[in-house]
Amino acid sequence: MDITILRIGATLASFVTFIGIMVWAYSRSNAKSFQEAAQLPFEQD
């Protein structure tokens, strides 16, 4: 097995992981929890 094939595989795995994180971060089901988390620093005790 050539080192180039390993590099290609690592690049593809990283890209698929990145796309997965982007889909998760921008999904509508997570929007409410992210909005609540964004307001935490501004809440008073």
Buried (B, 14 or more C-beta within 10 A) or exposed (E): EEEEEEEEEEEEEEEEEEEEEEEEEEEEEEEEEEEEEEEEEEEEE
